[in-house]
Amino acid sequence: MKLTSLLLGHALSSSGITYANHHYLHQHDSQQPLVFESHVPTQAKRVAIIGAGAGGTSAAYHLRKYSDAAGVPLNITIFERNPFIGGRSTTVHAYNDSAQPVELGASIFVELNHILVDTAKELGLKTIEPHGSGDDGEEIEGEELGIWNGEEFILRIKNDVSWWDRAKLVWRYGYSIFRTRALVKKVVGMFLQMYEAPHFPFDSLSEAAYRLGLTAVTAATGEQYLKENQISDAYANDIIQASTRVNYAANLGLIHGLEAIVCMATDGAMAIRGGNWQIFSGMAKAATHDIRLNTSVTSLHKQEDGTYTLRSRPVENPAAARPASDTFDAVIIAAPFQFTDLLLDPPPKHLPAKVPYVQLHVTLLTSPHPLHPSAFNLKQGEKVPETALTTLQPNEDYGSKPAVGKAGFYSISTLRAIRNPETGAKECLYKIFSPEEISDTELERLLGAEDAVSWIYRKLWYSYPYEYPRVTFEEIRLDGEDGGLWYTSGMDSFISTMETNALMGKNVARLIADGWEADGTGRGQESEMDGQLSRSL
């Protein structure tokens, strides 16, 4: 295990598109299992999914699996207003060169992310160690991480250090290192119970979190929860807060304890070669051929028979196109409701509340220049760490919203060495997270030269909600127990990751499939005699 994984759960990423050869498992094209004619419905179930990110594609993928296993004919339609699948998992191309993909959004997942890991294997996707290696597959020599507070590096950590350096870190932070590891193991263990019966599937995220004891973690700020568990202020400020800032653009005083702990659970970090979006593209294409990109859903009308009429338009030149109208038995809203501009008629029993979202500026750039020592108050010729995470100084206030402080940015990561296709020279590929757009002048200061940037790409993400302490979360069933309107994005205020959104998508899929079985759809409600006969076959 690298020392940075022991001390710091940094993702070097935020919470997109190249195309490659994929190995998709088209389960709906495979031979169907033997079923009895009298139990086969005459009409396929129709499900609409609004949003093709982690939650929506996971719902489609797992619903296809569950329906196939139960012998339920199923038609899935996925609507996505963007021209790509993947949501916040997005790649762009450095130098506009398709051979140089770089993650703009969600960059890594870890070995505990069972859905992503298992699905990547099922789809035949290649996992790699994220960042830290050049385009020739060689690690960047002397890779180092530093914690910058706007005046000095309060800590510098090399990936491969001597036992003596490790001993000094233990001397500095004492038992807090080991207490944090134990606390992460405990909390993650509580969360992982959400994957298995009796906690899976869960009808209510609030109730599931309460039963597992996780609302005691989400009710407190990260600062409070760490104090309660005897984590020192020094370790919390220097290490854990640097991690919450790079992962969620938030300081410990304004993020709930569960997200603070999640930031430290980084063992076995990995990524998909060519982009993590391929997991979600693979899920969607394994589930259905009816994927409508560049399509905005404008309204949803519930009919007297309990079905839903959905109207949609193309994103480009919508006024010139006649709205399309489709009817579905169930609809899954798999995007933050406040960003959908969706009219619900009549309003459902539960309408998702509007919550404030972080506006995170992501800057990708390449340059032949390393980070300049003068920008970090270092001596001329002194090496700057390849990755600079940040924290507040002891006298800096959190403010009413997460404050960036004197550091001015949340993180700067040297992702890898990269070859400029025009010059043939190797350059550095950087990724910067900041609350405001990084100006050209500021980039020149950080790199110590004018015209230092050879390629740049800027993106403003509404990346995740402000993860304030809370004990209740959005309802999953918006129309109540008997309705067919579902919502996945309440998960974002609980834990906002690719994996947790995929978990909520799988959870909704299981709830829908269980409802079909309870209604006698497919083989789920076969008679005892039929059951004995099928087992004898």
C-alpha positions in Angstrom: 0.0 0.0 0.0 1.3 3.4 -0.8 1.8 5.8 2.1 -0.6 8.3 0.5 -3.3 5.7 0.7 -2.6 5.1 4.4 -2.6 8.8 5.3 -4.8 10.5 2.8 -7.9 9.5 0.8 -7.3 11.9 -2.0 -9.1 11.1 -5.3 -7.1 13.7 -7.3 -10.4 14.0 -9.1 -13.9 15.5 -9.1 -17.0 13.9 -8.5 -17.4 13.0 -21.2 -16.1 11.1 -24.7 -13.9 8.7 -26.4 -15.0 5.5 -28.1 -13.3 2.1 -27.9 -14.1 -1.5 -28.5 -16.4 -2.9 -25.8 -17.5 -6.4 -24.9 -21.2 -6.0 -24.1 -23.3 -8.8 -22.7 -26.7 -8.4 -24.5 -28.7 -10.4 -22.1 -31.9 -9.5 -23.8 -30.6 -11.1 -27.0 -29.7 -14.4 -25.3 -31.8 -17.5 -25.3 -34.7 -17.2 -22.8 -35.2 -19.8 -20.0 -38.1 -22.3 -20.1 -41.3 -20.8 -18.9 -44.9 -21.9 -18.8 -47.1 -20.4 -21.5 -49.9 -19.5 -19.0 -47.6 -17.3 -17.0 -46.1 -15.3 -19.9 -47.6 -11.7 -19.9 -49.1 -10.6 -23.2 -47.5 -7.2 -23.0 -44.0 -6.2 -22.1 -43.4 -3.9 -19.2 -42.3 -0.4 -20.3 -39.8 1.6 -18.2 -38.4 5.1 -18.9 -35.2 6.2 -17.3 -34.4 10.0 -17.4 -30.7 10.4 -17.1 -27.8 8.2 -18.3 -25.4 8.7 -15.5 -24.4 6.1 -12.9 -27.8 5.9 -11.3 -29.8 5.6 -14.5 -27.6 3.2 -16.4 -27.2 1.0 -13.3 -31.0 0.9 -12.9 -31.4 -0.1 -16.6 -28.6 -2.8 -16.4 -29.9 -4.4 -13.2 -33.6 -4.2 -14.2 -32.7 -6.0 -17.4 -31.0 -8.8 -15.3 -33.9 -9.1 -12.9 -36.5 -9.1 -15.6 -34.7 -11.8 -17.6 -34.3 -13.9 -14.5 -38.0 -13.6 -13.7 -39.1 -14.1 -17.3 -40.7 -10.7 -17.6 -40.7 -9.1 -21.1 -39.3 -5.6 -20.7 -38.8 -2.6 -22.9 -36.4 0.1 -21.5 -36.0 3.6 -22.9 -33.2 5.9 -21.7 -33.5 9.6 -22.2 -30.4 11.8 -21.9 -30.1 15.5 -22.7 -26.4 15.3 -23.2 -24.8 13.8 -26.4 -23.1 11.2 -24.3 -23.6 8.5 -21.6 -21.9 8.8 -18.3 -23.2 11.9 -16.5 -20.4 13.3 -14.4 -18.0 10.6 -15.5 -16.7 12.3 -18.6 -13.5 12.4 -20.6 -12.1 15.0 -23.0 -9.0 14.8 -25.2 -5.8 16.6 -24.4 -4.6 18.6 -27.4 -7.9 17.6 -29.1 -6.1 14.3 -29.8 -8.4 11.2 -29.5 -5.4 9.2 -28.4 -5.0 11.3 -25.2 -8.2 10.9 -23.1 -8.3 12.5 -19.7 -11.0 12.4 -17.1 -12.9 15.7 -16.7 -15.2 14.3 -14.1 -15.3 11.3 -11.8 -11.8 9.9 -12.1 -11.4 6.9 -9.8 -13.2 4.1 -7.9 -11.9 1.7 -5.3 -11.9 -2.0 -4.6 -14.8 -1.7 -2.2 -17.0 -0.4 -5.0 -18.4 -3.8 -5.8 -20.9 -2.7 -8.5 -18.3 -0.8 -10.6 -15.6 -3.5 -10.1 -18.0 -6.4 -10.9 -19.6 -4.6 -13.9 -16.2 -3.7 -15.4 -15.3 -7.4 -15.3 -18.6 -8.4 -16.8 -18.1 -5.9 -19.7 -14.5 -6.9 -20.3 -13.1 -3.5 -19.4 -9.5 -3.0 -18.5 -8.7 -1.4 -15.2 -5.5 0.6 -14.6 -3.9 2.5 -11.7 -5.1 6.1 -12.0 -2.6 8.9 -12.7 1.0 8.8 -11.7 2.4 7.2 -14.9 3.7 8.6 -18.1 2.5 7.9 -21.6 5.2 5.3 -21.9 3.9 3.5 -18.8 6.7 4.7 -16.5 5.9 6.2 -13.2 6.8 9.8 -12.6 10.1 9.7 -10.7 10.0 11.2 -7.2 6.3 11.6 -7.1 5.3 13.6 -4.1 2.2 15.0 -2.5 2.1 18.2 -0.5 -0.4 19.9 1.8 -0.4 23.6 1.1 -2.2 26.2 3.3 -1.5 29.3 1.2 1.8 30.1 3.0 3.7 26.9 3.3 3.6 23.2 2.7 2.7 21.9 6.1 3.4 18.3 5.0 5.2 16.6 2.1 4.7 12.9 1.5 6.5 10.7 -1.0 4.8 7.6 -2.3 7.7 5.4 -1.5 9.3 6.5 1.8 11.7 5.0 4.3 10.6 3.5 7.6 12.2 6.5 9.3 9.9 8.9 7.4 6.9 6.7 8.4 8.1 6.8 12.0 8.3 10.6 11.9 4.7 10.8 10.7 3.5 8.6 13.5 5.5 10.8 15.9 3.7 13.9 14.5 0.1 12.5 14.4 0.3 9.8 17.0 -2.6 7.3 17.3 -4.8 9.5 15.1 -3.5 7.7 12.0 -4.6 4.3 13.3 -7.8 5.6 14.9 -8.8 7.0 11.5 -8.1 3.7 9.8 -10.2 1.9 12.4 -13.0 4.4 12.1 -13.0 4.1 8.3 -13.2 0.3 8.5 -16.1 0.5 11.0 -18.2 3.1 9.1 -17.6 1.5 5.7 -18.6 -1.9 7.2 -21.9 -0.4 8.3 -22.5 1.1 4.8 -21.7 -2.2 3.0 -24.6 -3.8 4.7 -26.8 -1.8 2.4 -25.8 -4.2 -0.4 -27.2 -7.3 1.2 -30.5 -8.6 2.7 -32.2 -7.7 5.0 -31.1 -4.1 4.2 -31.3 -4.5 0.5 -33.4 -3.5 -1.2 -34.4 -0.5 0.9 -37.7 1.4 0.4 -36.4 4.5 2.3 -32.8 5.7 2.4 -33.6 7.6 5.6 -34.8 4.5 7.3 -32.0 2.3 6.0 -29.4 4.8 7.2 -31.1 5.0 10.6 -31.3 1.2 11.0 -27.6 0.9 10.2 -26.6 3.6 12.6 -25.3 5.9 9.8 -27.6 8.8 10.6 -25.4 9.3 13.8 -22.6 9.9 11.3 -24.5 12.1 8.9 -26.0 14.2 11.8 -22.6 15.6 12.8 -20.1 17.7 10.9 -16.9 16.0 10.0 -15.1 18.2 12.5 -17.5 17.1 15.3 -17.5 13.4 14.4 -13.7 13.3 14.3 -13.4 15.0 17.7 -15.9 12.5 19.1 -13.7 9.7 17.9 -10.5 11.2 19.3 -8.9 12.2 16.0 -6.5 15.1 16.7 -7.1 18.5 15.3 -3.7 18.4 13.6 -4.5 15.2 11.7 -8.0 16.3 10.9 -6.9 19.7 9.5 -3.7 18.6 7.8 -4.8 15.3 6.3 -8.6 14.7 6.4 -9.6 18.2 5.5 -7.2 18.2 2.5 -9.1 15.1 1.4 -12.6 16.5 1.8 -11.5 19.6 -0.2 -10.2 17.7 -3.1 -13.1 15.3 -3.1 -16.1 17.5 -2.2 -14.8 21.1 -2.2 -15.7 21.4 1.5 -14.0 22.0 4.8 -14.6 19.7 7.8 -16.9 22.2 9.5 -19.4 22.2 6.7 -19.5 18.5 5.5 -21.2 15.7 7.4 -19.2 13.0 9.0 -20.0 10.2 6.6 -18.6 12.0 3.6 -15.5 12.9 5.6 -15.0 9.3 6.3 -15.7 8.2 2.8 -12.9 10.4 1.6 -10.4 8.3 3.5 -11.6 4.9 2.1 -9.2 4.7 -0.9 -7.6 1.3 -0.8 -7.2 -0.2 -4.3 -7.9 2.9 -6.3 -8.4 2.2 -10.0 -9.8 3.6 -13.3 -10.9 2.3 -16.6 -8.4 2.6 -19.4 -9.9 5.2 -21.8 -12.4 6.6 -19.3 -14.8 5.4 -16.6 -17.8 6.4 -18.7 -17.3 3.1 -20.5 -18.8 1.3 -17.5 -22.0 3.3 -17.8 -22.1 3.1 -21.6 -21.7 -0.6 -21.3 -24.5 -0.9 -18.7 -26.9 1.1 -20.9 -26.2 -0.8 -24.1 -26.4 -4.2 -22.4 -29.9 -3.2 -21.1 -31.5 -1.6 -24.2 -31.1 -0.4 -27.8 -33.5 2.5 -27.2 -31.1 5.2 -25.9 -32.2 8.7 -26.9 -29.3 11.1 -26.5 -29.6 14.9 -27.1 -33.2 14.5 -25.8 -34.8 16.6 -23.1 -37.9 15.3 -21.3 -40.3 18.2 -20.8 -43.3 16.7 -19.0 -44.7 13.7 -17.3 -48.4 13.1 -17.0 -49.8 10.3 -14.7 -52.9 8.7 -16.3 -55.9 7.3 -14.5 -54.7 3.7 -15.2 -51.5 4.4 -13.3 -49.3 4.7 -16.5 -47.2 7.7 -17.3 -47.2 9.7 -20.6 -43.8 11.3 -21.2 -43.2 14.1 -23.6 -39.7 14.8 -25.0 -38.0 17.1 -27.5 -34.5 17.1 -29.1 -32.1 19.5 -27.3 -31.0 21.1 -30.6 -33.6 23.4 -32.1 -36.5 22.1 -29.9 -39.0 24.7 -31.3 -38.7 23.2 -34.8 -39.5 19.6 -33.6 -42.8 18.2 -32.7 -42.8 16.8 -29.1 -42.6 13.0 -28.9 -45.1 11.2 -26.7 -44.5 7.8 -25.1 -46.4 5.9 -22.4 -44.7 3.8 -19.7 -45.6 1.6 -16.7 -42.8 3.0 -14.6 -40.5 6.1 -14.8 -37.1 6.5 -13.0 -35.9 10.0 -12.6 -32.1 9.4 -12.4 -30.9 13.1 -12.4 -31.1 15.8 -9.8 -34.8 16.9 -10.1 -34.0 20.6 -9.8 -31.9 20.5 -13.0 -34.4 18.5 -15.1 -36.9 21.3 -15.8 -39.5 18.6 -15.7 -43.2 19.3 -15.3 -45.0 16.6 -13.3 -48.8 16.6 -13.7 -50.3 16.0 -11.2 -47.6 16.7 -8.7 -46.5 13.5 -7.0 -46.9 12.8 -3.3 -43.2 13.5 -2.7 -41.5 16.3 -4.7 -37.7 16.4 -4.3 -36.6 19.5 -2.6 -34.2 22.0 -4.2 -30.8 21.8 -2.5 -27.7 23.9 -3.1 -25.1 22.4 -5.4 -21.4 23.0 -5.4 -20.2 25.0 -8.4 -16.8 23.5 -9.0 -14.4 24.8 -11.7 -12.2 22.2 -13.2 -9.2 23.3 -15.3 -7.2 20.8 -17.4 -4.0 22.0 -19.1 -0.7 20.9 -20.4 2.6 22.7 -20.1 6.3 22.0 -20.6 6.9 23.8 -17.2 6.7 22.2 -13.8 5.0 24.0 -11.0 7.2 26.9 -10.0 8.7 27.2 -6.5 8.0 30.9 -6.2 4.3 30.3 -6.4 4.6 28.2 -3.2 7.1 30.4 -1.3 9.9 27.9 -2.0 13.5 28.7 -2.8 14.6 29.0 -6.4 15.4 25.5 -7.7 13.5 23.7 -4.9 11.1 21.0 -6.2 7.3 21.5 -5.9 5.3 18.4 -5.1 3.6 17.0 -8.2 0.3 17.1 -6.3 -0.7 20.0 -4.1 -3.7 19.5 -1.9 -4.8 22.4 0.3 -6.2 23.1 3.7 -7.0 26.2 5.8 -4.7 27.9 8.2 -5.6 27.6 11.9 -6.9 31.2 12.0 -9.0 31.0 8.9 -12.8 30.8 9.2 -15.1 28.4 7.4 -17.5 31.1 6.5 -21.2 30.5 5.6 -20.1 28.2 2.7 -17.0 26.1 2.2 -14.2 28.6 2.1 -11.1 28.0 -0.1 -9.0 30.2 2.2 -5.6 31.8 1.3 -4.6 28.8 -0.7 -6.9 30.0 -3.5 -7.7 26.5 -5.0 -8.6 23.1 -3.7 -6.0 21.0 -5.5 -3.5 20.9 -8.3 -2.6 17.5 -9.6 0.1 16.5 -12.1 -1.8 13.6 -13.7 1.0 12.3 -15.9 3.6 13.0 -18.4 2.1 13.5 -21.9 3.5 13.9 -25.4 2.6 17.0 -27.3 1.6 15.6 -30.8 2.8 18.8 -32.5 6.2 19.2 -31.0 6.8 15.6 -29.9 8.0 16.9 -26.5 6.8 15.5 -23.2 4.8 17.9 -21.1 2.9 17.8 -17.8 -0.8 17.3 -17.8 -2.4 19.2 -14.9 -5.8 19.2 -13.3 -6.9 22.0 -11.0 -10.1 22.2 -8.8 -11.1 25.7 -7.7 -14.2 27.6 -6.5 -13.6 30.3 -9.2 -12.1 30.1 -12.7 -8.3 30.0 -12.7 -7.2 33.0 -14.7 -4.4 33.0 -17.3 -2.5 35.3 -15.1 -2.7 32.9 -12.2 -1.6 30.0 -14.4 1.4 32.0 -15.4 2.2 32.6 -11.8 1.8 28.9 -10.9 4.0 27.8 -13.8 6.5 30.7 -13.6 6.4 31.7 -17.2 4.4 33.7 -19.7 2.6 31.7 -22.5 3.3 28.6 -20.4 0.1 26.7 -21.4 0.1 24.6 -24.6 -3.5 23.3 -24.2 -6.3 24.1 -21.8 -9.9 23.0 -21.1 -12.2 24.6 -18.6 -15.4 23.2 -17.2 -17.9 24.4 -14.5 -19.6 21.4 -12.8 -22.6 21.4 -10.6 -20.8 18.5 -9.1 -22.6 17.4 -5.9 -24.8 19.0 -3.2 -23.2 20.8 -0.3 -23.0 17.8 2.0 -24.3 19.5 5.1 -25.3 17.4 8.1 -28.7 15.9 7.9 -30.6 12.8 9.0 -33.4 12.5 6.4 -33.0 12.0 2.6 -35.3 12.2 -0.4 -37.9 9.6 -0.9 -37.2 6.9 -3.5 -40.9 6.3 -4.3 -42.3 9.7 -5.4 -45.8 8.5 -6.0 -46.1 6.4 -2.8 -46.2 2.7 -2.4 -48.6 2.1 -5.3 -47.0 4.5 -7.8 -44.5 3.9 -10.6 -42.4 7.1 -10.3 -39.0 6.6 -8.8 -36.1 8.8 -7.8 -32.4 8.0 -7.4 -30.6 11.3 -6.8 -31.5 11.5 -3.1 -28.3 9.4 -2.7 -26.2 12.4 -3.6 -26.8 14.1 -0.2 -25.9 10.8 1.6 -22.8 9.8 -0.2 -22.0 11.3 -3.6 -19.9 8.8 -5.7 -20.3 6.8 -8.9 -20.6 3.7 -6.8 -23.3 4.9 -4.5 -25.4 6.3 -7.3 -25.0 2.9 -9.1 -26.2 1.3 -5.8 -29.3 3.4 -5.8 -30.0 2.5 -9.4 -29.7 -1.2 -8.6 -31.8 -0.7 -5.5 -34.6 0.9 -7.5 -34.4 -1.9 -10.1 -34.8 -4.5 -7.4 -37.8 -2.7 -5.9 -39.5 -2.5 -9.3 -38.8 -6.2 -10.1 -40.1 -7.2 -6.6 -43.3 -5.2 -7.3 -43.8 -7.1 -10.6 -43.4 -10.4 -8.8 -45.8 -9.4 -6.1 -48.3 -8.5 -8.9 -47.9 -12.0 -10.4 -46.0 -10.9 -13.4 -43.7 -13.5 -15.1 -42.7 -16.6 -13.2 -42.3 -14.9 -9.8 -45.7 -16.0 -8.6 -45.9 -19.6 -10.0 -48.1 -22.1 -8.2 -46.7 -24.7 -5.9 -47.4 -27.4 -8.4 -45.8 -25.4 -11.2 -42.8 -24.8 -9.0 -42.4 -28.5 -8.3 -42.8 -29.3 -12.0 -40.2 -26.7 -13.1 -37.7 -28.0 -10.5 -38.2 -31.5 -11.7 -37.3 -30.4 -15.2 
